[in-house]
Amino acid sequence: MNAFSKTWFVIINPTSGNGSCKKKWPKIKQLLELYGFDFEYAFTAYSKHSVDLVQTAIKNHYKNIISIGGDGTLHNIVNGIFSQNLIPTAQINVGVIPIGTGNDWVKTHAIPNAIECAIKIIKNGYVKQQDVGKIAFLNANKLPVFFNNFAGVGFDGHVVSRVENYKLFGALAYLFGALTSIFSYKNFNSKIYINSEELSGNTFMVSIGVCLFSGGGMRLTSKANPFDGLLDVSIVKPVRFFDIIQHIRNLFNGRIDNIKKVNCLKTNNIKIEFNDNNSPLIQADGELIGSGNIEINILNNCFSFYSLKD
């Protein structure tokens, strides 16, 4: 056990939770000290600053990271870990104290929002490893993007581009954004290559889940399992506002596969090409990542995090 194995690097996003993260930090800092954590810390100062912070921490031999913020903060920490090659990703352990709008990733793993309870889980030192999705942009000079929870193409990306306006609604921000965005949204033409099949035509949305929840507790894929080495995919054909209202319960109860216009599949690879000049927006873990033809693969059991014991 090296000298750094008991040393922690804490990354705080002061804007998370509509700014509540900054207000709660003095109490969190006090609790970390009370529970005996030996740590350094830094606040994020700009978009994707967590990527730079975690990579600097890894260069300085930190292998234990604590994320204090929302799903976007964790997403950027994951991307910092997976875009470096100094240390194998599975050897870097991440603890999460969730203070965000949706806090969706923690729901799959039953990590509580209560700050002291989340700290106790990290302190107990039980580590699990889950899968991670990798998005490669085809025919574009872009770095790959990694996601630990959920990615969406089309309507999902459109909603994320507008959801900032609804963050005062907390976990329901995505739902309000979805209901108000459908009237301004345009479907897209696509070719989807999955499980040796080509599915083409007019498409409303493609959802790709590693974990169960997104959009403040919605379940836009039906059988996501972060440990099975597979992506859970929902391909949604064009729908109307009243289709969403009619099936709104199925968007939360894991039965999206009961909706006739939704095709649910499991795969370890999916490629999506767009026939339109204007390809739809793509989001990963609630963060907009651009647009363009993409290929998504699953990386098995490579993200280590502090969790409850089974």
URCOR-V687540 format. One record per pair of residues at least 24 apart in sequence whose ideal C-beta (glycine too) atoms are under 10 Angstrom apart, sorted by the first residue. I is the first residue (numbers start at 1). J is the second residue. D is the distance in Angstrom with one decimal. If there is no record, write none. Layout:
I&J&D + I&J&D
This chain:
2&61&7.5 + 2&63&8.6 + 3&61&8.2 + 4&38&9.8 + 4&60&8.2 + 4&61&4.4 + 4&62&6.1 + 4&63&6.4 + 4&64&8.3 + 5&61&9.4 + 5&62&9.7 + 5&63&6.6 + 5&64&7.5 + 5&93&9.8 + 6&36&9.3 + 6&37&8.9 + 6&38&5.9 + 6&39&9.9 + 6&63&10.0 + 6&64&7.9 + 7&37&9.0 + 7&38&5.3 + 7&39&7.0 + 7&40&7.6 + 7&57&9.8 + 7&60&9.4 + 7&61&8.2 + 7&62&6.3 + 7&63&8.4 + 7&64&6.9 + 8&32&8.0 + 8&37&5.3 + 8&38&6.6 + 8&39&3.9 + 8&40&7.6 + 8&41&8.6 + 8&57&9.5 + 8&62&7.3 + 8&63&9.3 + 8&64&4.6 + 8&65&7.3 + 8&66&5.8 + 8&93&9.5 + 8&95&7.9 + 8&122&8.5 + 9&39&6.7 + 9&40&5.5 + 9&41&7.3 + 9&42&7.7 + 9&53&7.8 + 9&54&7.6 + 9&56&8.8 + 9&57&4.1 + 9&58&8.8 + 9&60&7.9 + 9&61&9.8 + 9&62&4.2 + 9&63&9.0 + 9&64&7.1 + 9&65&5.4 + 9&66&7.3 + 10&37&8.1 + 10&39&5.1 + 10&40&7.1 + 10&41&3.9 + 10&42&7.5 + 10&43&9.7 + 10&53&9.8 + 10&57&9.5 + 10&62&9.9 + 10&64&9.5 + 10&65&7.7 + 10&66&4.4 + 10&67&8.3 + 10&68&6.4 + 10&95&8.9 + 10&97&8.8 + 11&41&7.4 + 11&42&6.1 + 11&43&8.1 + 11&44&6.7 + 11&49&8.5 + 11&50&5.4 + 11&53&5.3 + 11&54&6.6 + 11&57&8.0 + 11&65&6.7 + 11&66&7.0 + 11&67&5.8 + 11&68&6.7 + 11&69&7.5 + 11&73&6.9 + 11&74&9.5 + 11&76&8.7 + 11&77&6.3 + 11&80&9.1 + 11&94&9.7 + 12&41&6.3 + 12&42&7.3 + 12&43&5.1 + 12&44&7.0 + 12&50&9.6 + 12&53&9.8 + 12&66&8.8 + 12&67&8.7 + 12&68&4.4 + 12&69&6.7 + 12&73&8.3 + 12&97&9.0 + 12&99&9.0 + 13&43&7.6 + 13&44&4.8 + 13&45&9.8 + 13&49&8.3 + 13&50&7.0 + 13&67&8.3 + 13&68&6.9 + 13&69&3.3 + 13&70&7.0 + 13&72&7.5 + 13&73&4.2 + 13&74&9.5 + 13&76&8.6 + 13&77&9.8 + 13&99&8.2 + 13&100&8.3 + 14&43&5.3 + 14&44&7.1 + 14&45&8.7 + 14&68&9.3 + 14&69&8.5 + 15&43&9.6 + 15&44&7.9 + 15&69&8.2 + 15&70&9.2 + 15&72&9.6 + 15&73&9.3 + 16&44&8.9 + 16&67&9.7 + 16&68&7.5 + 16&69&3.7 + 16&70&4.5 + 16&71&9.3 + 16&72&7.7 + 16&73&6.0 + 16&98&8.9 + 16&99&5.1 + 16&100&5.0 + 16&101&7.9 + 16&103&9.6 + 17&68&9.9 + 17&69&7.8 + 17&70&6.7 + 17&98&8.9 + 17&99&4.4 + 17&100&5.7 + 17&101&6.9 + 17&103&8.8 + 17&113&9.9 + 17&167&9.1 + 17&170&8.9 + 18&70&10.0 + 18&99&9.8 + 18&100&9.4 + 18&101&7.4 + 18&167&5.8 + 18&168&7.2 + 18&170&8.4 + 20&99&6.2 + 20&100&9.5 + 21&68&6.3 + 21&69&5.8 + 21&70&8.1 + 21&73&8.6 + 21&97&9.1 + 21&98&10.0 + 21&99&4.5 + 21&100&8.1 + 22&99&9.6 + 23&99&9.7 + 24&68&8.3 + 24&97&9.0 + 24&99&6.3 + 24&115&6.9 + 25&68&7.3 + 25&99&9.3 + 27&115&7.1 + 27&116&9.2 + 28&66&9.3 + 28&68&6.3 + 28&97&6.4 + 28&99&8.5 + 28&115&5.9 + 28&116&9.2 + 28&118&9.4 + 28&119&7.7 + 29&68&9.7 + 31&97&9.3 + 31&115&6.7 + 31&116&5.8 + 31&118&9.7 + 31&119&5.4 + 31&120&9.4 + 31&123&9.9 + 32&66&7.8 + 32&68&9.6 + 32&97&9.0 + 32&115&9.9 + 32&119&6.6 + 32&122&9.0 + 32&123&9.1 + 34&116&9.2 + 34&119&8.8 + 35&116&8.7 + 35&119&5.8 + 35&120&7.4 + 35&122&8.4 + 35&123&5.0 + 36&123&7.6 + 37&64&9.0 + 37&66&8.0 + 37&95&9.5 + 37&119&8.2 + 37&122&8.1 + 37&123&7.5 + 38&64&9.7 + 39&64&8.6 + 39&65&10.0 + 39&66&7.3 + 41&66&8.3 + 41&68&8.5 + 43&68&9.5 + 44&68&9.8 + 44&69&7.6 + 44&72&9.9 + 44&73&7.1 + 44&76&8.1 + 44&77&10.0 + 47&72&9.1 + 47&76&8.5 + 47&287&9.0 + 48&72&9.3 + 48&75&9.4 + 48&76&5.3 + 48&79&7.8 + 48&80&8.7 + 48&287&8.6 + 49&73&9.5 + 49&76&7.6 + 49&80&9.7 + 50&74&8.3 + 50&75&8.3 + 50&76&3.6 + 50&77&5.0 + 50&78&9.1 + 50&79&8.2 + 50&80&6.2 + 51&75&9.5 + 51&76&5.0 + 51&77&7.6 + 51&78&9.2 + 51&79&5.4 + 51&80&4.1 + 51&81&9.1 + 51&82&9.9 + 51&83&7.2 + 51&84&9.5 + 52&76&9.1 + 52&80&7.2 + 53&77&8.1 + 53&80&7.2 + 54&78&8.7 + 54&79&8.5 + 54&80&3.4 + 54&81&6.1 + 54&83&9.5 + 54&84&8.2 + 54&92&8.3 + 54&94&8.9 + 55&79&9.5 + 55&80&4.9 + 55&81&8.2 + 55&83&7.5 + 55&84&5.3 + 55&86&8.5 + 56&80&8.9 + 57&81&9.8 + 57&92&9.1 + 58&84&5.7 + 58&85&10.0 + 58&86&5.7 + 58&87&5.8 + 58&91&9.9 + 58&92&6.7 + 59&84&8.2 + 59&86&6.6 + 59&87&9.5 + 61&86&9.2 + 61&87&8.7 + 62&87&9.5 + 62&92&8.2 + 63&87&6.8 + 63&91&6.1 + 63&92&5.3 + 63&93&6.5 + 63&94&10.0 + 63&304&9.3 + 64&92&7.8 + 64&93&5.3 + 64&94&8.1 + 64&95&7.3 + 64&122&8.6 + 64&125&9.6 + 64&127&10.0 + 64&304&9.9 + 64&306&8.7 + 65&92&6.6 + 65&93&7.2 + 65&94&4.9 + 65&95&7.2 + 65&96&9.5 + 65&305&9.6 + 65&306&10.0 + 66&93&9.6 + 66&94&7.4 + 66&95&4.5 + 66&96&7.5 + 66&97&6.5 + 66&118&9.4 + 66&119&8.7 + 66&122&6.6 + 66&306&8.7 + 67&94&6.1 + 67&95&7.1 + 67&96&5.0 + 67&97&7.1 + 67&98&8.4 + 67&99&9.7 + 67&100&9.9 + 67&105&9.8 + 67&305&9.3 + 68&95&9.3 + 68&96&8.2 + 68&97&4.7 + 68&98&8.5 + 68&99&6.3 + 68&100&9.8 + 68&115&9.0 + 68&118&9.3 + 69&96&8.8 + 69&97&8.2 + 69&98&8.0 + 69&99&6.0 + 69&100&6.0 + 69&103&9.8 + 70&96&9.9 + 70&98&7.0 + 70&99&6.7 + 70&100&1.9 + 70&101&5.8 + 70&102&6.8 + 70&103&6.4 + 70&104&8.8 + 70&105&9.1 + 70&106&9.9 + 70&285&9.4 + 70&286&7.7 + 71&96&9.6 + 71&98&8.3 + 71&100&5.6 + 71&101&8.0 + 71&102&5.9 + 71&103&6.8 + 71&104&5.5 + 71&105&5.5 + 71&106&8.6 + 71&147&9.9 + 71&148&8.8 + 71&149&6.4 + 71&150&8.7 + 71&213&9.7 + 71&214&8.5 + 71&216&9.9 + 71&284&10.0 + 71&285&5.2 + 71&286&5.0 + 71&287&8.2 + 72&100&7.1 + 72&101&8.8 + 72&102&9.4 + 72&284&9.7 + 72&285&6.6 + 72&286&5.6 + 72&287&5.2 + 73&98&9.3 + 73&99&8.8 + 73&100&7.2 + 73&285&9.7 + 73&287&9.9 + 74&98&8.3 + 74&100&8.5 + 74&103&9.6 + 74&104&9.9 + 74&105&6.0 + 74&106&8.8 + 74&148&6.7 + 74&149&8.0 + 74&285&7.2 + 74&286&9.9 + 74&305&9.1 + 75&105&8.5 + 75&145&8.9 + 75&146&8.2 + 75&147&6.6 + 75&148&6.8 + 75&149&7.5 + 75&150&9.9 + 75&283&10.0 + 75&284&6.6 + 75&285&3.6 + 75&286&7.1 + 75&287&5.4 + 75&289&9.6 + 76&285&8.8 + 76&287&7.6 + 77&148&9.1 + 78&105&9.5 + 78&132&6.8 + 78&145&9.8 + 78&146&5.6 + 78&147&7.5 + 78&148&4.8 + 78&149&9.1 + 78&284&9.7 + 78&285&7.9 + 78&303&6.4 + 78&305&9.6 + 79&132&9.8 + 79&143&9.0 + 79&144&9.0 + 79&145&6.6 + 79&146&5.2 + 79&147&8.5 + 79&148&9.2 + 79&284&8.8 + 79&285&9.2 + 79&287&9.1 + 79&289&9.7 + 80&146&9.5 + 81&132&9.3 + 81&146&8.2 + 81&148&9.7 + 81&302&9.3 + 81&303&7.6 + 81&304&9.3 + 82&132&6.6 + 82&134&7.8 + 82&144&8.4 + 82&145&9.3 + 82&146&4.4 + 82&147&9.8 + 82&148&9.2 + 82&299&7.9 + 82&302&7.8 + 82&303&8.0 + 83&143&6.8 + 83&144&7.8 + 83&145&9.2 + 83&146&7.5 + 88&302&8.2 + 88&304&9.7 + 89&129&9.4 + 89&132&8.0 + 89&146&9.2 + 89&299&8.3 + 89&302&4.9 + 89&303&6.5 + 89&304&7.6 + 90&127&9.4 + 90&129&5.8 + 90&301&7.1 + 90&302&5.3 + 90&303&7.4 + 90&304&5.2 + 91&304&7.2 + 92&303&8.7 + 92&304&6.5 + 92&305&9.7 + 93&122&9.0 + 93&125&8.7 + 93&127&5.4 + 93&128&9.8 + 93&129&9.5 + 93&303&9.6 + 93&304&4.7 + 93&305&6.7 + 93&306&6.3 + 94&122&9.2 + 94&127&9.4 + 94&148&9.1 + 94&303&7.4 + 94&304&6.9 + 94&305&4.8 + 94&306&7.1 + 95&119&8.1 + 95&121&7.4 + 95&122&3.5 + 95&123&8.7 + 95&125&9.6 + 95&127&9.5 + 95&305&7.1 + 95&306&4.2 + 95&307&9.2 + 96&121&8.7 + 96&122&8.0 + 96&305&6.8 + 96&306&7.5 + 96&307&9.3 + 97&121&9.4 + 97&122&7.8 + 100&167&9.8 + 100&170&9.7 + 100&171&9.4 + 100&216&9.8 + 100&286&8.6 + 101&163&8.1 + 101&164&9.4 + 101&166&9.1 + 101&167&5.3 + 101&168&9.6 + 101&169&8.8 + 101&170&6.2 + 101&171&6.9 + 101&172&9.5 + 101&173&5.6 + 101&174&8.5 + 101&216&7.1 + 101&286&8.2 + 102&149&9.7 + 102&163&9.3 + 102&167&9.6 + 102&170&8.2 + 102&171&5.5 + 102&172&9.4 + 102&173&7.3 + 102&174&6.8 + 102&213&8.0 + 102&214&7.5 + 102&215&6.6 + 102&216&4.2 + 102&217&7.3 + 102&218&9.1 + 102&285&9.8 + 102&286&6.7 + 103&170&9.7 + 103&171&7.5 + 103&213&9.1 + 103&216&8.4 + 103&217&9.0 + 104&149&6.0 + 104&150&7.1 + 104&171&8.6 + 104&174&9.2 + 104&211&7.5 + 104&212&8.4 + 104&213&4.4 + 104&214&5.2 + 104&215&7.2 + 104&216&6.8 + 104&217&6.9 + 104&218&8.4 + 104&285&8.2 + 104&286&7.6 + 105&130&9.6 + 105&147&9.8 + 105&148&6.2 + 105&149&4.4 + 105&150&8.4 + 105&210&9.2 + 105&211&5.9 + 105&212&9.5 + 105&213&7.7 + 105&214&9.0 + 105&226&9.3 + 105&285&7.3 + 105&286&9.6 + 105&305&9.1 + 106&149&9.6 + 106&211&9.4 + 106&213&8.9 + 106&305&9.8 + 106&307&9.7 + 107&149&9.5 + 107&171&9.9 + 107&211&7.9 + 107&212&6.8 + 107&213&4.5 + 107&214&9.5 + 107&216&9.6 + 107&217&6.7 + 107&219&9.8 + 108&148&9.9 + 108&149&7.7 + 108&150&9.8 + 108&209&9.5 + 108&210&8.8 + 108&211&4.0 + 108&212&4.6 + 108&213&6.1 + 108&224&7.7 + 108&225&9.1 + 108&226&6.3 + 109&211&7.9 + 109&212&9.5 + 109&226&8.0 + 109&305&7.5 + 109&306&9.6 + 109&307&5.4 + 109&308&7.1 + 110&307&8.3 + 110&308&5.8 + 111&305&8.6 + 111&306&8.4 + 111&307&6.8 + 111&308&7.0 + 112&308&9.0 + 117&308&9.8 + 118&306&9.0 + 119&306&9.8 + 120&308&9.9 + 121&305&9.7 + 121&306&5.7 + 121&307&6.7 + 121&308&6.0 + 121&309&9.3 + 122&305&9.3 + 122&306&4.5 + 122&307&9.3 + 123&306&8.5 + 124&306&7.6 + 124&307&9.2 + 124&308&8.4 + 124&309&7.7 + 125&306&7.0 + 126&305&9.9 + 126&306&6.7 + 126&307&5.9 + 126&308&7.1 + 126&309&5.0 + 126&310&8.9 + 127&304&5.3 + 127&305&6.9 + 127&306&6.1 + 127&307&7.0 + 128&226&8.8 + 128&227&8.1 + 128&301&9.0 + 128&303&9.0 + 128&304&7.3 + 128&305&6.2 + 128&306&8.2 + 128&307&4.4 + 128&308&8.8 + 128&309&9.2 + 128&310&8.4 + 129&226&9.3 + 129&227&8.1 + 129&300&8.8 + 129&301&4.4 + 129&302&6.7 + 129&303&6.4 + 129&304&5.1 + 129&305&7.8 + 129&307&9.6 + 130&210&7.2 + 130&211&7.6 + 130&225&9.3 + 130&226&3.8 + 130&227&6.0 + 130&228&9.9 + 130&299&9.9 + 130&300&9.3 + 130&301&6.9 + 130&302&8.2 + 130&303&5.3 + 130&304&8.5 + 130&305&7.1 + 130&307&9.0 + 131&210&5.5 + 131&211&9.0 + 131&224&9.8 + 131&225&8.5 + 131&226&5.4 + 131&227&6.7 + 131&228&7.5 + 131&229&6.1 + 131&230&7.9 + 131&231&8.4 + 131&268&9.5 + 131&298&5.4 + 131&299&6.3 + 131&300&5.6 + 131&301&6.4 + 131&302&7.2 + 131&303&7.4 + 132&210&6.7 + 132&226&8.8 + 132&297&9.7 + 132&298&7.5 + 132&299&4.7 + 132&300&8.7 + 132&301&9.1 + 132&302&5.7 + 132&303&5.0 + 133&208&6.4 + 133&209&8.7 + 133&210&5.3 + 133&211&10.0 + 133&231&6.2 + 133&270&9.6 + 133&284&7.7 + 133&285&9.4 + 133&296&5.7 + 133&297&7.3 + 133&298&6.0 + 133&299&7.4 + 134&295&8.7 + 134&296&6.7 + 134&297&5.0 + 134&298&7.6 + 134&299&5.7 + 134&302&9.8 + 135&208&8.6 + 135&270&10.0 + 135&272&9.9 + 135&282&7.4 + 135&284&6.3 + 135&289&7.0 + 135&290&9.6 + 135&294&5.5 + 135&295&7.7 + 135&296&5.2 + 135&297&8.6 + 136&271&9.3 + 136&293&9.6 + 136&294&6.6 + 136&295&4.9 + 136&296&7.5 + 136&297&7.5 + 137&282&9.0 + 137&289&8.7 + 137&290&7.2 + 137&291&9.0 + 137&292&5.2 + 137&293&7.2 + 137&294&5.8 + 137&295&8.4 + 138&271&7.6 + 138&272&9.1 + 138&273&7.6 + 138&292&7.1 + 138&293&4.1 + 138&294&6.3 + 138&295&6.0 + 139&273&9.4 + 139&292&7.3 + 139&293&6.0 + 140&290&8.2 + 140&291&9.3 + 140&292&5.0 + 140&293&7.6 + 140&294&9.0 + 142&289&8.5 + 142&290&6.7 + 142&292&7.5 + 142&294&9.5 + 144&289&9.9 + 144&294&9.6 + 144&295&9.5 + 144&296&9.7 + 144&297&9.3 + 145&282&8.5 + 145&283&10.0 + 145&284&5.4 + 145&285&9.2 + 145&287&8.5 + 145&289&4.8 + 145&290&8.4 + 145&294&9.1 + 145&296&9.6 + 146&284&7.8 + 146&285&9.1 + 146&299&7.8 + 146&302&9.5 + 146&303&8.6 + 147&208&8.1 + 147&209&9.6 + 147&210&6.7 + 147&211&9.5 + 147&283&9.0 + 147&284&4.0 + 147&285&5.0 + 147&286&9.5 + 147&287&8.6 + 147&289&8.7 + 147&296&8.7 + 148&210&6.4 + 148&211&7.3 + 148&226&8.1 + 148&284&9.1 + 148&285&6.5 + 148&302&10.0 + 148&303&5.7 + 148&305&8.5 + 149&209&7.7 + 149&210&6.0 + 149&211&4.7 + 149&212&8.8 + 149&213&7.7 + 149&214&6.6 + 149&224&9.1 + 149&226&8.5 + 149&284&8.3 + 149&285&4.9 + 149&286&8.1 + 150&207&7.2 + 150&208&7.0 + 150&209&5.1 + 150&210&6.7 + 150&211&6.5 + 150&212&8.7 + 150&213&7.6 + 150&214&4.0 + 150&215&8.3 + 150&218&9.4 + 150&219&9.9 + 150&220&7.4 + 150&221&7.8 + 150&224&8.0 + 150&232&9.3 + 150&283&8.5 + 150&284&7.7 + 150&285&6.4 + 150&286&8.0 + 151&206&8.7 + 151&207&7.7 + 151&208&4.5 + 151&209&8.1 + 151&210&8.3 + 151&214&9.0 + 151&231&8.9 + 151&233&10.0 + 151&282&6.9 + 151&283&6.6 + 151&284&4.5 + 151&285&7.4 + 151&286&9.8 + 151&287&9.7 + 151&289&8.2 + 151&294&9.0 + 151&296&6.9 + 152&205&6.4 + 152&206&7.1 + 152&207&5.2 + 152&208&7.1 + 152&209&9.2 + 152&214&7.4 + 152&215&8.7 + 152&220&7.2 + 152&221&9.8 + 152&234&9.3 + 152&236&10.0 + 152&280&9.5 + 152&281&8.9 + 152&282&7.2 + 152&283&5.1 + 152&284&8.1 + 152&285&9.8 + 152&286&9.1 + 153&188&8.3 + 153&190&8.1 + 153&192&9.4 + 153&203&8.2 + 153&205&6.7 + 153&206&4.3 + 153&207&7.9 + 153&208&7.7 + 153&235&9.6 + 153&270&9.8 + 153&272&6.2 + 153&274&8.9 + 153&279&8.8 + 153&280&5.9 + 153&281&7.9 + 153&282&5.2 + 153&283&8.1 + 153&291&8.8 + 153&294&7.6 + 153&296&9.4 + 154&185&8.1 + 154&186&9.4 + 154&187&7.5 + 154&188&5.8 + 154&190&8.3 + 154&203&6.2 + 154&204&6.1 + 154&205&4.2 + 154&206&6.2 + 154&207&8.9 + 154&235&9.9 + 154&236&7.9 + 154&272&9.5 + 154&274&9.6 + 154&279&9.4 + 154&280&4.3 + 154&281&7.5 + 154&282&8.4 + 154&283&9.7 + 155&181&7.5 + 155&182&7.4 + 155&185&5.6 + 155&186&9.6 + 155&187&8.3 + 155&188&9.3 + 155&203&9.2 + 155&204&5.5 + 155&205&4.1 + 155&206&9.3 + 155&207&9.3 + 155&220&10.0 + 155&236&7.6 + 155&238&9.9 + 155&239&8.7 + 155&244&9.7 + 155&280&7.9 + 155&281&9.1 + 156&204&9.6 + 156&205&5.4 + 156&206&8.1 + 156&207&6.3 + 156&208&9.5 + 156&214&8.0 + 156&215&7.9 + 156&218&9.9 + 156&220&7.3 + 156&236&9.3 + 156&280&8.9 + 156&281&8.2 + 156&282&8.4 + 156&283&5.7 + 156&286&9.5 + 157&185&10.0 + 157&205&8.6 + 157&206&9.9 + 157&280&5.9 + 157&281&3.0 + 157&282&5.1 + 157&283&4.5 + 157&284&9.4 + 157&288&6.4 + 157&289&8.5 + 157&290&9.2 + 157&291&7.8 + 158&182&8.9 + 158&184&7.9 + 158&185&5.1 + 158&186&8.8 + 158&205&8.8 + 158&280&7.1 + 158&281&5.8 + 158&283&9.0 + 158&288&9.9 + 159&185&8.4 + 159&205&9.3 + 159&215&7.6 + 159&281&9.2 + 159&283&8.2 + 159&286&9.8 + 160&214&9.9 + 160&215&8.8 + 160&281&7.3 + 160&282&9.3 + 160&283&4.2 + 160&284&9.4 + 160&285&9.8 + 160&286&6.0 + 160&287&7.5 + 160&288&5.7 + 160&289&9.7 + 161&281&5.8 + 161&283&8.1 + 161&288&5.9 + 163&215&8.5 + 163&216&9.3 + 163&283&9.6 + 163&286&7.9 + 166&216&10.0 + 169&216&8.5 + 170&216&7.3 + 171&213&10.0 + 171&215&8.7 + 171&216&3.6 + 171&217&5.8 + 171&218&9.6 + 172&215&9.2 + 172&216&5.8 + 172&217&8.6 + 172&218&10.0 + 173&215&8.3 + 173&216&6.2 + 173&286&9.9 + 174&214&7.6 + 174&215&3.3 + 174&216&4.9 + 174&217&8.8 + 174&218&6.6 + 174&220&9.8 + 174&286&8.3 + 175&215&6.8 + 175&216&6.6 + 175&217&8.9 + 175&218&7.1 + 175&244&9.6 + 175&248&8.2 + 175&251&8.2 + 175&252&9.0 + 176&216&9.5 + 177&215&8.4 + 177&216&9.7 + 178&215&7.4 + 178&218&8.6 + 178&241&9.9 + 178&244&7.0 + 178&248&9.6 + 178&251&8.7 + 179&241&7.6 + 179&244&7.1 + 179&245&8.1 + 179&248&9.0 + 182&239&8.2 + 182&240&7.9 + 182&241&5.1 + 182&242&10.0 + 182&243&9.4 + 182&244&6.6 + 182&245&10.0 + 183&241&7.0 + 185&280&9.1 + 186&238&9.9 + 186&276&9.0 + 186&278&8.4 + 186&280&8.5 + 187&236&9.6 + 187&237&8.6 + 187&238&4.9 + 187&239&9.1 + 187&276&9.5 + 187&280&8.7 + 188&238&9.8 + 188&272&9.8 + 188&274&6.1 + 188&275&7.9 + 188&276&5.6 + 188&278&7.9 + 188&279&6.8 + 188&280&4.6 + 188&281&9.9 + 188&291&9.8 + 189&273&9.6 + 189&274&6.8 + 189&275&3.8 + 189&276&5.4 + 189&279&9.6 + 189&280&10.0 + 190&235&8.9 + 190&272&5.8 + 190&273&6.6 + 190&274&5.5 + 190&275&6.6 + 190&276&8.5 + 190&279&8.6 + 190&280&8.4 + 190&293&9.4 + 191&271&8.3 + 191&272&7.4 + 191&273&4.5 + 191&274&8.0 + 191&275&6.9 + 191&293&9.2 + 192&233&8.6 + 192&235&6.3 + 192&263&9.4 + 192&265&9.6 + 192&270&6.7 + 192&271&7.3 + 192&272&5.3 + 192&273&8.0 + 193&267&9.8 + 193&269&8.3 + 193&270&7.0 + 193&271&4.2 + 193&272&7.8 + 193&273&7.8 + 193&295&8.5 + 194&231&9.1 + 194&233&6.6 + 194&235&8.1 + 194&263&9.5 + 194&265&6.0 + 194&266&9.5 + 194&267&5.1 + 194&268&9.9 + 194&269&7.6 + 194&270&4.7 + 194&271&7.7 + 194&272&8.9 + 194&296&9.8 + 195&233&9.4 + 195&265&6.3 + 195&266&8.3 + 195&267&5.2 + 195&268&9.2 + 195&269&8.5 + 195&270&8.6 + 196&267&9.7 + 197&265&8.7 + 197&267&9.7 + 198&271&9.6 + 198&273&9.7 + 199&235&6.4 + 199&263&7.4 + 199&265&9.2 + 199&270&10.0 + 199&272&9.7 + 200&273&9.0 + 200&275&8.0 + 201&235&9.7 + 201&237&7.5 + 201&238&9.2 + 201&275&9.4 + 202&237&7.0 + 202&238&5.5 + 202&275&9.7 + 203&235&6.8 + 203&236&7.0 + 203&237&6.7 + 203&238&7.5 + 203&272&8.9 + 203&274&9.2 + 203&275&10.0 + 203&280&8.4 + 204&235&8.9 + 204&236&4.4 + 204&237&6.1 + 204&238&5.0 + 204&239&5.4 + 204&240&9.8 + 204&243&9.4 + 204&244&10.0 + 204&261&7.7 + 204&262&9.3 + 204&280&9.7 + 205&234&7.7 + 205&235&8.0 + 205&236&4.4 + 205&237&9.2 + 205&238&9.5 + 205&239&8.6 + 205&262&9.2 + 205&280&8.5 + 206&233&6.9 + 206&234&7.2 + 206&235&5.4 + 206&236&7.2 + 206&263&9.8 + 206&270&8.0 + 206&272&6.3 + 206&280&8.9 + 206&282&9.2 + 206&294&9.8 + 206&296&9.6 + 207&231&10.0 + 207&232&8.3 + 207&233&6.9 + 207&234&4.3 + 207&235&8.1 + 207&236&7.3 + 207&256&8.3 + 207&262&9.0 + 207&264&9.3 + 208&232&7.4 + 208&233&5.5 + 208&234&8.2 + 208&235&9.9 + 208&267&9.2 + 208&270&6.8 + 208&272&9.4 + 208&282&9.8 + 208&284&8.9 + 208&294&9.8 + 208&296&5.9 + 208&298&9.5 + 209&233&7.6 + 209&234&7.8 + 210&285&9.4 + 210&298&7.4 + 210&299&9.6 + 210&303&9.2 + 211&285&9.6 + 212&254&7.4 + 213&252&9.2 + 213&254&9.5 + 214&283&9.2 + 214&285&8.3 + 214&286&7.4 + 215&251&8.3 + 215&252&9.5 + 215&286&8.1 + 216&252&9.6 + 216&286&9.6 + 217&251&9.5 + 217&252&6.4 + 218&248&9.5 + 218&251&5.1 + 218&252&5.8 + 218&253&9.9 + 218&254&9.9 + 218&256&8.9 + 219&250&8.5 + 219&251&6.9 + 219&252&6.2 + 219&253&6.9 + 219&254&4.5 + 219&255&8.1 + 219&256&6.4 + 220&251&6.7 + 220&252&9.7 + 220&254&9.9 + 220&256&6.2 + 220&262&9.1 + 221&254&8.7 + 221&256&6.9 + 221&257&8.8 + 221&262&9.5 + 221&264&6.8 + 221&265&9.5 + 221&266&9.3 + 222&250&9.4 + 222&253&9.9 + 222&254&5.9 + 222&255&6.9 + 222&256&5.3 + 222&257&4.3 + 222&258&8.7 + 222&259&9.9 + 222&262&8.5 + 222&264&4.9 + 222&265&9.7 + 222&266&9.5 + 223&254&7.9 + 223&256&9.9 + 223&257&8.0 + 223&264&7.3 + 223&265&9.8 + 223&266&6.8 + 224&254&9.0 + 224&266&9.1 + 225&266&8.9 + 226&298&9.9 + 226&301&9.2 + 226&303&8.6 + 227&300&8.8 + 227&301&7.1 + 228&266&8.0 + 228&268&9.7 + 228&298&9.0 + 228&300&9.1 + 229&266&9.8 + 229&268&6.4 + 229&298&6.0 + 229&299&9.0 + 229&300&4.7 + 229&301&7.7 + 230&265&9.5 + 230&266&4.6 + 230&267&6.4 + 230&268&5.7 + 230&269&9.8 + 230&298&6.3 + 230&300&9.5 + 231&265&8.8 + 231&266&7.1 + 231&267&5.6 + 231&268&6.6 + 231&269&7.9 + 231&270&6.4 + 231&296&6.5 + 231&297&8.2 + 231&298&5.3 + 232&264&7.4 + 232&265&8.1 + 232&266&6.0 + 232&267&8.7 + 233&263&8.3 + 233&264&7.0 + 233&265&4.9 + 233&266&7.2 + 233&267&6.1 + 233&270&6.0 + 233&296&8.9 + 234&259&9.1 + 234&262&5.4 + 234&263&7.2 + 234&264&5.3 + 234&265&8.2 + 235&261&9.4 + 235&262&7.2 + 235&263&4.5 + 235&264&7.9 + 235&265&7.4 + 235&270&9.3 + 235&272&9.5 + 236&261&6.2 + 236&262&5.2 + 236&263&7.9 + 236&264&9.9 + 237&261&4.4 + 237&262&7.6 + 237&263&7.8 + 267&296&9.0 + 267&297&9.6 + 267&298&8.3 + 268&296&9.4 + 268&297&6.6 + 268&298&4.9 + 268&299&9.7 + 268&300&8.8 + 269&295&7.1 + 269&296&7.1 + 269&297&5.3 + 269&298&7.6 + 270&294&8.6 + 270&295&7.3 + 270&296&5.1 + 270&297&8.4 + 270&298&9.5 + 271&295&4.4 + 271&296&7.7 + 271&297&9.7 + 272&296&7.9
